[in-house]
Amino acid sequence: MLRGMQPRSAAYSGDELIQLAYEALERPDAWQELLDGIVAATGRTQGLLSVIYPGRSEYSFQVSIGAPPEALREYAERWHGKDIWATRVDPFQVPVGKILLSQDICPDEILEASDYYREFLARYRWHYGAGVRLSGQAHQMAVLSVNGPKESGPIKSHHVDVLNRLLPHLCRAVRVHEA
């Protein structure tokens, strides 16, 4: 068991992240520990893991790191429908487990010219990131996203490799959570 082995800020190996994905099914606080590890492993500063059950909200959960509550509130109230990344991609057309990189969805010059970036993302220093859909069920929507400052640069191939190794296990854990 990983509990107590490392402080949350420590980087986890791919095997430890995989173990945490399954451990979270029995120990709900491990979802936060897992997200913290994913953010560290991808060299980002912000992350969000949401598992939403529209018909059964009592089973829904969301964990985040690096996003103050007021930013999450502001996003939900003002920017959700204006998110330049989300409006350029139909999430239901993207296969479960396919990583989408922010710079592939929207080039920097378009992103930086948007109100969404100038008035929201830039304030929190969120620029380059990635997102992935973890569930393909109509009764469950699960997504993972990570983001970081422009000076950190785009997500690197070794970060994508870590995510690709973890994703089959994380998707499976989300399906088991559903059951």
N, C-alpha and C positions, 0 to 999 in steps of 0.2 A: 504494500500500500504506500502511496506517495505522501500521504498526510504527514506533515511535520518534517519531511526530508529536506525541503528547500523553502526559502522564503518566496513569496509570490513574485518578487521582481527577478528571480533567477531564471535563466533561460532553461527551457526543458528540451530534452532530446526528442526526436520523433517518436521513439518508443514510449517515452513518458507521456507525451501528448495523447497517443493512442490509448494508453492505459487510463488516462484521465477521462477520455470520452466515454469509456464503459463504466468507470467508477462513478461518474455523474448520475448514472441511472439509479444508484443506491444512495448516493451522498450528494444531495442537490447543491451544496456549496461548491462542489467540484466543477460545476458549469462555469462559475466565475474564475476559478483557478485555471481551467482549461483555456478560457478566453484570454486571460492574462498571459498565459504561455504562448498562445498563438500570436498575440500582438508582439511579444518579445521576439519570437522566432521569425517574424516577418519584418522586423526592424521598423515597425510603425509605432505610433503613439496613442492611437485611438482604435477601439474595436467595439463591435456590437454583435451579439448573438441573440436572435429572437426566434422563439418557437410559439406560434400563435395558432390557437384553435378557435375559429370564428364562432362555432356553435357551442363550445365548452370553454369559456374564458378562464374557468378555475384551473385548468391544466396549462394555460399559457404562462410563459415566463420570458423575461428579457434580462440579459446581463450586459453591462457595458464597462468600459475602462477608458479613461482619458476624455470623457465627455461630461461636462458639468450638467446637472439636472436641468438647468435653465436652457442649455443648448438643445437638449432632447425635446423639451417643451416647445421651444421656438421652432424647431424643425417640424414637429407635428402640427403646430398651429399655423405656421406661415409658409414653410418651404417644401412640405411634402409633395405637393402638386407641381412645384417649380424646380425640383431637384433635376439638374441637367443630365446627370447620369441615369437616373431612373426614367426620365421621360424619353430617353434615346433607346431604351431597351424594354421590350415586353418580357417581363420575367417568366411568363408562362410559355414563352417560345424558347427559352434557354434551357438546355438539358440540366437535370439535377447533377451537381458535382462539377459543372464546367465553371472554371474560374474566369471572371471577367476583370480585366485590368482597366483602371480608370482612364489611362492615356489611350487605350484602344477604343473606348467608348466615346471619348471627347478629347480632341487635341487641346493642348494648353492654351492656344490663342483664342479658341472659342470659349473654353472654361473661364479663363481670366477676364473675358469681356462680359460675362454674364453677371446679372445682379446677384444671383445665388452665390457666386464666388465672392464678389466684392463686398457684399453686405453680410454674408454668413460664413462661408468656409474660410476666407482669409482671416477673419477675426479669431478663429480657433487654430489657425495654421494647419488646416487640412487641405491637402492638395492631391497627392498620389496615393492610390489605394487599390483595393480589390474587393470583389464581392462574389458570393457563390450561393446558389439556391441549394438547400439541403434536403428538401422534401418536394415531392411532386403530387401530393395528395390534395384534393380540393378542400378537405376538411382540416388540413394542417398546412400552414405556411411557415417554413423555417429558412432563415437566411443568416449568413455570416458576412460581416464586412470589416475591413481594417483600413486605416487611413493614417497618413503622416504628412509632415511638412514638405514643402517643395525642395528644401535643401537636402532632404534625405534621398531625393530622386525617386524614380519609378521603382516599383517592386522588382527585385532582381530574380534571375532564373533560379538561384538556390533557394529563395523564399518560396517560389512557386513549387519547387520540388518538395519542400517540407509540407506545403498544403496538399499537394497531390497525393502524398503518402498518407496523410491523415484523413483526407476526405471520405474514402470508402467507409472507414470506421466511424467517423462522425455522422455520416448519413445513416449508417446502420443504427447507431445509438439513438438518433432522432426517431427512426422508425420504431425502435423498441420502446422509447418513451411514449409514443403514441398508443401502444398496446397497453 
